[in-house]
Amino acid sequence: MEGAVVTMQEIFRFVRTGLDNDGRVRGYFEATGIVPRCTERLRLAGVQLSPAIFERGRRQTRAA
């Protein structure tokens, strides 16, 4: 927040690469390089996140 104004920025963006044979959107999530300010609170709550997931251009993949 900046004063009484909530500010937001993309942490990950979806990069669309096309459509598959069934017409579903294909693509991947990519880190923007911005590290959220809440990561320290998450760590204190026991959530372990590797700082590498926020490296700019890093692709996030998931199993289908």
mmCIF file as gemmi writes it, N, C-alpha and C atoms, coordinates in Angstrom:
data_model
loop_
_atom_site.group_PDB
_atom_site.id
_atom_site.type_symbol
_atom_site.label_atom_id
_atom_site.label_alt_id
_atom_site.label_comp_id
_atom_site.label_asym_id
_atom_site.label_entity_id
_atom_site.label_seq_id
_atom_site.pdbx_PDB_ins_code
_atom_site.Cartn_x
_atom_site.Cartn_y
_atom_site.Cartn_z
_atom_site.occupancy
_atom_site.B_iso_or_equiv
_atom_site.pdbx_formal_charge
_atom_site.auth_seq_id
_atom_site.auth_asym_id
_atom_site.pdbx_PDB_model_num
ATOM 1 N N . MET Axp A 1 ? 0.832 -1.177 0 1 0 ? 1 A 1
ATOM 2 C CA . MET Axp A 1 ? 0 0 0 1 0 ? 1 A 1
ATOM 3 C C . MET Axp A 1 ? 0.875 1.238 0 1 0 ? 1 A 1
ATOM 4 N N . GLU Axp A 2 ? 0.385 2.236 -0.627 1 0 ? 2 A 1
ATOM 5 C CA . GLU Axp A 2 ? 1.032 3.543 -0.587 1 0 ? 2 A 1
ATOM 6 C C . GLU Axp A 2 ? 0.013 4.492 0.004 1 0 ? 2 A 1
ATOM 7 N N . GLY Axp A 3 ? 0.142 4.766 1.299 1 0 ? 3 A 1
ATOM 8 C CA . GLY Axp A 3 ? -0.871 5.559 1.986 1 0 ? 3 A 1
ATOM 9 C C . GLY Axp A 3 ? -2.16 4.767 2.054 1 0 ? 3 A 1
ATOM 10 N N . ALA Axp A 4 ? -3.233 5.331 1.563 1 0 ? 4 A 1
ATOM 11 C CA . ALA Axp A 4 ? -4.519 4.639 1.554 1 0 ? 4 A 1
ATOM 12 C C . ALA Axp A 4 ? -4.789 3.968 0.209 1 0 ? 4 A 1
ATOM 13 N N . VAL Axp A 5 ? -3.784 3.954 -0.678 1 0 ? 5 A 1
ATOM 14 C CA . VAL Axp A 5 ? -3.959 3.4 -2.011 1 0 ? 5 A 1
ATOM 15 C C . VAL Axp A 5 ? -3.294 2.02 -2.089 1 0 ? 5 A 1
ATOM 16 N N . VAL Axp A 6 ? -4.059 1.027 -2.498 1 0 ? 6 A 1
ATOM 17 C CA . VAL Axp A 6 ? -3.514 -0.311 -2.694 1 0 ? 6 A 1
ATOM 18 C C . VAL Axp A 6 ? -2.846 -0.356 -4.065 1 0 ? 6 A 1
ATOM 19 N N . THR Axp A 7 ? -1.607 -0.828 -4.101 1 0 ? 7 A 1
ATOM 20 C CA . THR Axp A 7 ? -0.895 -0.96 -5.368 1 0 ? 7 A 1
ATOM 21 C C . THR Axp A 7 ? -0.655 -2.443 -5.631 1 0 ? 7 A 1
ATOM 22 N N . MET Axp A 8 ? -0.742 -2.829 -6.903 1 0 ? 8 A 1
ATOM 23 C CA . MET Axp A 8 ? -0.515 -4.216 -7.28 1 0 ? 8 A 1
ATOM 24 C C . MET Axp A 8 ? 0.423 -4.26 -8.476 1 0 ? 8 A 1
ATOM 25 N N . GLN Axp A 9 ? 1.21 -5.346 -8.515 1 0 ? 9 A 1
ATOM 26 C CA . GLN Axp A 9 ? 2.08 -5.593 -9.655 1 0 ? 9 A 1
ATOM 27 C C . GLN Axp A 9 ? 2.034 -7.074 -9.966 1 0 ? 9 A 1
ATOM 28 N N . GLU Axp A 10 ? 2.249 -7.419 -11.223 1 0 ? 10 A 1
ATOM 29 C CA . GLU Axp A 10 ? 2.301 -8.825 -11.604 1 0 ? 10 A 1
ATOM 30 C C . GLU Axp A 10 ? 3.549 -9.468 -11.029 1 0 ? 10 A 1
ATOM 31 N N . ILE Axp A 11 ? 3.374 -10.631 -10.426 1 0 ? 11 A 1
ATOM 32 C CA . ILE Axp A 11 ? 4.509 -11.43 -9.958 1 0 ? 11 A 1
ATOM 33 C C . ILE Axp A 11 ? 4.842 -12.459 -11.035 1 0 ? 11 A 1
ATOM 34 N N . PHE Axp A 12 ? 3.788 -13.033 -11.624 1 0 ? 12 A 1
ATOM 35 C CA . PHE Axp A 12 ? 3.911 -13.953 -12.751 1 0 ? 12 A 1
ATOM 36 C C . PHE Axp A 12 ? 2.954 -13.482 -13.839 1 0 ? 12 A 1
ATOM 37 N N . ARG Axp A 13 ? 3.334 -13.706 -15.075 1 0 ? 13 A 1
ATOM 38 C CA . ARG Axp A 13 ? 2.438 -13.397 -16.188 1 0 ? 13 A 1
ATOM 39 C C . ARG Axp A 13 ? 2.267 -14.669 -17.013 1 0 ? 13 A 1
ATOM 40 N N . PHE Axp A 14 ? 1.096 -14.802 -17.645 1 0 ? 14 A 1
ATOM 41 C CA . PHE Axp A 14 ? 0.84 -15.953 -18.509 1 0 ? 14 A 1
ATOM 42 C C . PHE Axp A 14 ? 1.23 -15.588 -19.924 1 0 ? 14 A 1
ATOM 43 N N . VAL Axp A 15 ? 2.08 -16.413 -20.522 1 0 ? 15 A 1
ATOM 44 C CA . VAL Axp A 15 ? 2.512 -16.216 -21.904 1 0 ? 15 A 1
ATOM 45 C C . VAL Axp A 15 ? 1.799 -17.265 -22.756 1 0 ? 15 A 1
ATOM 46 N N . ARG Axp A 16 ? 0.908 -16.798 -23.59 1 0 ? 16 A 1
ATOM 47 C CA . ARG Axp A 16 ? 0.123 -17.702 -24.439 1 0 ? 16 A 1
ATOM 48 C C . ARG Axp A 16 ? 0.953 -18.111 -25.651 1 0 ? 16 A 1
ATOM 49 N N . THR Axp A 17 ? 0.999 -19.431 -25.908 1 0 ? 17 A 1
ATOM 50 C CA . THR Axp A 17 ? 1.771 -19.924 -27.043 1 0 ? 17 A 1
ATOM 51 C C . THR Axp A 17 ? 0.894 -20.424 -28.171 1 0 ? 17 A 1
ATOM 52 N N . GLY Axp A 18 ? -0.409 -20.551 -27.933 1 0 ? 18 A 1
ATOM 53 C CA . GLY Axp A 18 ? -1.317 -20.993 -28.987 1 0 ? 18 A 1
ATOM 54 C C . GLY Axp A 18 ? -2.452 -21.822 -28.424 1 0 ? 18 A 1
ATOM 55 N N . LEU Axp A 19 ? -3.058 -22.623 -29.299 1 0 ? 19 A 1
ATOM 56 C CA . LEU Axp A 19 ? -4.164 -23.497 -28.929 1 0 ? 19 A 1
ATOM 57 C C . LEU Axp A 19 ? -3.781 -24.936 -29.245 1 0 ? 19 A 1
ATOM 58 N N . ASP Axp A 20 ? -4.29 -25.876 -28.437 1 0 ? 20 A 1
ATOM 59 C CA . ASP Axp A 20 ? -4.047 -27.281 -28.75 1 0 ? 20 A 1
ATOM 60 C C . ASP Axp A 20 ? -5.14 -27.772 -29.706 1 0 ? 20 A 1
ATOM 61 N N . ASN Axp A 21 ? -5.109 -29.043 -30.036 1 0 ? 21 A 1
ATOM 62 C CA . ASN Axp A 21 ? -6.071 -29.603 -31.002 1 0 ? 21 A 1
ATOM 63 C C . ASN Axp A 21 ? -7.509 -29.545 -30.517 1 0 ? 21 A 1
ATOM 64 N N . ASP Axp A 22 ? -7.716 -29.443 -29.203 1 0 ? 22 A 1
ATOM 65 C CA . ASP Axp A 22 ? -9.063 -29.359 -28.64 1 0 ? 22 A 1
ATOM 66 C C . ASP Axp A 22 ? -9.518 -27.92 -28.442 1 0 ? 22 A 1
ATOM 67 N N . GLY Axp A 23 ? -8.714 -26.955 -28.875 1 0 ? 23 A 1
ATOM 68 C CA . GLY Axp A 23 ? -9.076 -25.549 -28.753 1 0 ? 23 A 1
ATOM 69 C C . GLY Axp A 23 ? -8.744 -24.936 -27.403 1 0 ? 23 A 1
ATOM 70 N N . ARG Axp A 24 ? -8.005 -25.664 -26.565 1 0 ? 24 A 1
ATOM 71 C CA . ARG Axp A 24 ? -7.608 -25.122 -25.259 1 0 ? 24 A 1
ATOM 72 C C . ARG Axp A 24 ? -6.361 -24.259 -25.4 1 0 ? 24 A 1
ATOM 73 N N . VAL Axp A 25 ? -6.334 -23.211 -24.619 1 0 ? 25 A 1
ATOM 74 C CA . VAL Axp A 25 ? -5.198 -22.296 -24.647 1 0 ? 25 A 1
ATOM 75 C C . VAL Axp A 25 ? -3.97 -22.999 -24.072 1 0 ? 25 A 1
ATOM 76 N N . ARG Axp A 26 ? -2.856 -22.838 -24.752 1 0 ? 26 A 1
ATOM 77 C CA . ARG Axp A 26 ? -1.577 -23.391 -24.302 1 0 ? 26 A 1
ATOM 78 C C . ARG Axp A 26 ? -0.661 -22.225 -23.933 1 0 ? 26 A 1
ATOM 79 N N . GLY Axp A 27 ? 0.25 -22.457 -22.996 1 0 ? 27 A 1
ATOM 80 C CA . GLY Axp A 27 ? 1.195 -21.425 -22.601 1 0 ? 27 A 1
ATOM 81 C C . GLY Axp A 27 ? 1.862 -21.775 -21.301 1 0 ? 27 A 1
ATOM 82 N N . TYR Axp A 28 ? 2.492 -20.794 -20.712 1 0 ? 28 A 1
ATOM 83 C CA . TYR Axp A 28 ? 3.219 -21.013 -19.467 1 0 ? 28 A 1
ATOM 84 C C . TYR Axp A 28 ? 3.212 -19.724 -18.656 1 0 ? 28 A 1
ATOM 85 N N . PHE Axp A 29 ? 3.48 -19.869 -17.364 1 0 ? 29 A 1
ATOM 86 C CA . PHE Axp A 29 ? 3.636 -18.706 -16.499 1 0 ? 29 A 1
ATOM 87 C C . PHE Axp A 29 ? 5.114 -18.374 -16.408 1 0 ? 29 A 1
ATOM 88 N N . GLU Axp A 30 ? 5.398 -17.084 -16.394 1 0 ? 30 A 1
ATOM 89 C CA . GLU Axp A 30 ? 6.774 -16.601 -16.368 1 0 ? 30 A 1
ATOM 90 C C . GLU Axp A 30 ? 6.903 -15.564 -15.255 1 0 ? 30 A 1
ATOM 91 N N . ALA Axp A 31 ? 7.969 -15.656 -14.478 1 0 ? 31 A 1
ATOM 92 C CA . ALA Axp A 31 ? 8.214 -14.699 -13.403 1 0 ? 31 A 1
ATOM 93 C C . ALA Axp A 31 ? 8.582 -13.337 -13.983 1 0 ? 31 A 1
ATOM 94 N N . THR Axp A 32 ? 8.11 -12.275 -13.339 1 0 ? 32 A 1
ATOM 95 C CA . THR Axp A 32 ? 8.415 -10.912 -13.802 1 0 ? 32 A 1
ATOM 96 C C . THR Axp A 32 ? 9.676 -10.353 -13.142 1 0 ? 32 A 1
ATOM 97 N N . GLY Axp A 33 ? 10.175 -11.033 -12.117 1 0 ? 33 A 1
ATOM 98 C CA . GLY Axp A 33 ? 11.353 -10.549 -11.396 1 0 ? 33 A 1
ATOM 99 C C . GLY Axp A 33 ? 11.004 -9.785 -10.131 1 0 ? 33 A 1
ATOM 100 N N . ILE Axp A 34 ? 9.72 -9.573 -9.892 1 0 ? 34 A 1
ATOM 101 C CA . ILE Axp A 34 ? 9.275 -8.865 -8.688 1 0 ? 34 A 1
ATOM 102 C C . ILE Axp A 34 ? 9.093 -9.88 -7.558 1 0 ? 34 A 1
ATOM 103 N N . VAL Axp A 35 ? 9.721 -9.624 -6.434 1 0 ? 35 A 1
ATOM 104 C CA . VAL Axp A 35 ? 9.573 -10.48 -5.25 1 0 ? 35 A 1
ATOM 105 C C . VAL Axp A 35 ? 8.532 -9.827 -4.341 1 0 ? 35 A 1
ATOM 106 N N . PRO Axp A 36 ? 7.448 -10.543 -4.034 1 0 ? 36 A 1
ATOM 107 C CA . PRO Axp A 36 ? 6.412 -9.94 -3.199 1 0 ? 36 A 1
ATOM 108 C C . PRO Axp A 36 ? 6.914 -9.638 -1.789 1 0 ? 36 A 1
ATOM 109 N N . ARG Axp A 37 ? 6.386 -8.568 -1.21 1 0 ? 37 A 1
ATOM 110 C CA . ARG Axp A 37 ? 6.803 -8.173 0.138 1 0 ? 37 A 1
ATOM 111 C C . ARG Axp A 37 ? 6.35 -9.162 1.191 1 0 ? 37 A 1
ATOM 112 N N . CYS Axp A 38 ? 5.365 -9.993 0.891 1 0 ? 38 A 1
ATOM 113 C CA . CYS Axp A 38 ? 4.832 -10.926 1.881 1 0 ? 38 A 1
ATOM 114 C C . CYS Axp A 38 ? 5.682 -12.189 2.044 1 0 ? 38 A 1
ATOM 115 N N . THR Axp A 39 ? 6.757 -12.341 1.277 1 0 ? 39 A 1
ATOM 116 C CA . THR Axp A 39 ? 7.536 -13.577 1.357 1 0 ? 39 A 1
ATOM 117 C C . THR Axp A 39 ? 8.116 -13.8 2.748 1 0 ? 39 A 1
ATOM 118 N N . GLU Axp A 40 ? 8.499 -12.755 3.444 1 0 ? 40 A 1
ATOM 119 C CA . GLU Axp A 40 ? 9.037 -12.914 4.803 1 0 ? 40 A 1
ATOM 120 C C . GLU Axp A 40 ? 7.949 -13.422 5.742 1 0 ? 40 A 1
ATOM 121 N N . ARG Axp A 41 ? 6.741 -12.901 5.621 1 0 ? 41 A 1
ATOM 122 C CA . ARG Axp A 41 ? 5.633 -13.382 6.47 1 0 ? 41 A 1
ATOM 123 C C . ARG Axp A 41 ? 5.31 -14.84 6.159 1 0 ? 41 A 1
ATOM 124 N N . LEU Axp A 42 ? 5.373 -15.214 4.891 1 0 ? 42 A 1
ATOM 125 C CA . LEU Axp A 42 ? 5.144 -16.606 4.526 1 0 ? 42 A 1
ATOM 126 C C . LEU Axp A 42 ? 6.21 -17.503 5.148 1 0 ? 42 A 1
ATOM 127 N N . ARG Axp A 43 ? 7.475 -17.073 5.091 1 0 ? 43 A 1
ATOM 128 C CA . ARG Axp A 43 ? 8.561 -17.858 5.677 1 0 ? 43 A 1
ATOM 129 C C . ARG Axp A 43 ? 8.339 -18.052 7.172 1 0 ? 43 A 1
ATOM 130 N N . LEU Axp A 44 ? 7.945 -16.984 7.853 1 0 ? 44 A 1
ATOM 131 C CA . LEU Axp A 44 ? 7.692 -17.081 9.293 1 0 ? 44 A 1
ATOM 132 C C . LEU Axp A 44 ? 6.516 -18.006 9.61 1 0 ? 44 A 1
ATOM 133 N N . ALA Axp A 45 ? 5.601 -18.158 8.66 1 0 ? 45 A 1
ATOM 134 C CA . ALA Axp A 45 ? 4.454 -19.052 8.837 1 0 ? 45 A 1
ATOM 135 C C . ALA Axp A 45 ? 4.783 -20.492 8.436 1 0 ? 45 A 1
ATOM 136 N N . GLY Axp A 46 ? 6.025 -20.73 8.02 1 0 ? 46 A 1
ATOM 137 C CA . GLY Axp A 46 ? 6.454 -22.082 7.686 1 0 ? 46 A 1
ATOM 138 C C . GLY Axp A 46 ? 6.391 -22.436 6.218 1 0 ? 46 A 1
ATOM 139 N N . VAL Axp A 47 ? 6.074 -21.467 5.362 1 0 ? 47 A 1
ATOM 140 C CA . VAL Axp A 47 ? 6.02 -21.717 3.92 1 0 ? 47 A 1
ATOM 141 C C . VAL Axp A 47 ? 7.396 -21.409 3.339 1 0 ? 47 A 1
ATOM 142 N N . GLN Axp A 48 ? 8.039 -22.433 2.807 1 0 ? 48 A 1
ATOM 143 C CA . GLN Axp A 48 ? 9.377 -22.27 2.251 1 0 ? 48 A 1
ATOM 144 C C . GLN Axp A 48 ? 9.29 -22.087 0.737 1 0 ? 48 A 1
ATOM 145 N N . LEU Axp A 49 ? 9.673 -20.923 0.245 1 0 ? 49 A 1
ATOM 146 C CA . LEU Axp A 49 ? 9.711 -20.629 -1.181 1 0 ? 49 A 1
ATOM 147 C C . LEU Axp A 49 ? 11.146 -20.364 -1.595 1 0 ? 49 A 1
ATOM 148 N N . SER Axp A 50 ? 11.56 -20.995 -2.662 1 0 ? 50 A 1
ATOM 149 C CA . SER Axp A 50 ? 12.892 -20.73 -3.18 1 0 ? 50 A 1
ATOM 150 C C . SER Axp A 50 ? 12.891 -19.353 -3.844 1 0 ? 50 A 1
ATOM 151 N N . PRO Axp A 51 ? 13.875 -18.522 -3.537 1 0 ? 51 A 1
ATOM 152 C CA . PRO Axp A 51 ? 13.944 -17.213 -4.197 1 0 ? 51 A 1
ATOM 153 C C . PRO Axp A 51 ? 14.062 -17.339 -5.719 1 0 ? 51 A 1
ATOM 154 N N . ALA Axp A 52 ? 14.526 -18.484 -6.192 1 0 ? 52 A 1
ATOM 155 C CA . ALA Axp A 52 ? 14.721 -18.69 -7.629 1 0 ? 52 A 1
ATOM 156 C C . ALA Axp A 52 ? 13.403 -18.63 -8.404 1 0 ? 52 A 1
ATOM 157 N N . ILE Axp A 53 ? 12.269 -18.925 -7.765 1 0 ? 53 A 1
ATOM 158 C CA . ILE Axp A 53 ? 11 -18.914 -8.514 1 0 ? 53 A 1
ATOM 159 C C . ILE Axp A 53 ? 10.622 -17.515 -8.973 1 0 ? 53 A 1
ATOM 160 N N . PHE Axp A 54 ? 11.217 -16.495 -8.374 1 0 ? 54 A 1
ATOM 161 C CA . PHE Axp A 54 ? 10.903 -15.113 -8.737 1 0 ? 54 A 1
ATOM 162 C C . PHE Axp A 54 ? 11.897 -14.517 -9.728 1 0 ? 54 A 1
ATOM 163 N N . GLU Axp A 55 ? 12.896 -15.296 -10.178 1 0 ? 55 A 1
ATOM 164 C CA . GLU Axp A 55 ? 13.893 -14.776 -11.114 1 0 ? 55 A 1
ATOM 165 C C . GLU Axp A 55 ? 13.227 -14.427 -12.438 1 0 ? 55 A 1
ATOM 166 N N . ARG Axp A 56 ? 13.488 -13.238 -12.914 1 0 ? 56 A 1
ATOM 167 C CA . ARG Axp A 56 ? 12.87 -12.727 -14.146 1 0 ? 56 A 1
ATOM 168 C C . ARG Axp A 56 ? 13.066 -13.709 -15.296 1 0 ? 56 A 1
ATOM 169 N N . GLY Axp A 57 ? 11.973 -14.02 -15.991 1 0 ? 57 A 1
ATOM 170 C CA . GLY Axp A 57 ? 12.027 -14.904 -17.152 1 0 ? 57 A 1
ATOM 171 C C . GLY Axp A 57 ? 11.93 -16.381 -16.824 1 0 ? 57 A 1
ATOM 172 N N . ARG Axp A 58 ? 11.959 -16.722 -15.536 1 0 ? 58 A 1
ATOM 173 C CA . ARG Axp A 58 ? 11.883 -18.134 -15.161 1 0 ? 58 A 1
ATOM 174 C C . ARG Axp A 58 ? 10.478 -18.662 -15.467 1 0 ? 58 A 1
ATOM 175 N N . ARG Axp A 59 ? 10.417 -19.785 -16.153 1 0 ? 59 A 1
ATOM 176 C CA . ARG Axp A 59 ? 9.136 -20.384 -16.523 1 0 ? 59 A 1
ATOM 177 C C . ARG Axp A 59 ? 8.646 -21.3 -15.409 1 0 ? 59 A 1
ATOM 178 N N . GLN Axp A 60 ? 7.367 -21.222 -15.162 1 0 ? 60 A 1
ATOM 179 C CA . GLN Axp A 60 ? 6.723 -22.088 -14.18 1 0 ? 60 A 1
ATOM 180 C C . GLN Axp A 60 ? 5.93 -23.131 -14.959 1 0 ? 60 A 1
ATOM 181 N N . THR Axp A 61 ? 6.215 -24.382 -14.704 1 0 ? 61 A 1
ATOM 182 C CA . THR Axp A 61 ? 5.517 -25.448 -15.397 1 0 ? 61 A 1
ATOM 183 C C . THR Axp A 61 ? 4.739 -26.278 -14.414 1 0 ? 61 A 1
ATOM 184 N N . ARG Axp A 62 ? 3.73 -26.954 -14.916 1 0 ? 62 A 1
ATOM 185 C CA . ARG Axp A 62 ? 2.974 -27.861 -14.077 1 0 ? 62 A 1
ATOM 186 C C . ARG Axp A 62 ? 2.685 -29.112 -14.876 1 0 ? 62 A 1
ATOM 187 N N . ALA Axp A 63 ? 2.549 -30.225 -14.183 1 0 ? 63 A 1
ATOM 188 C CA . ALA Axp A 63 ? 2.248 -31.478 -14.851 1 0 ? 63 A 1
ATOM 189 C C . ALA Axp A 63 ? 0.802 -31.489 -15.315 1 0 ? 63 A 1
ATOM 190 N N . ALA Axp A 64 ? 0.554 -32.037 -16.466 1 0 ? 64 A 1
ATOM 191 C CA . ALA Axp A 64 ? -0.82 -32.099 -16.99 1 0 ? 64 A 1
ATOM 192 C C . ALA Axp A 64 ? -1.531 -33.34 -16.483 1 0 ? 64 A 1
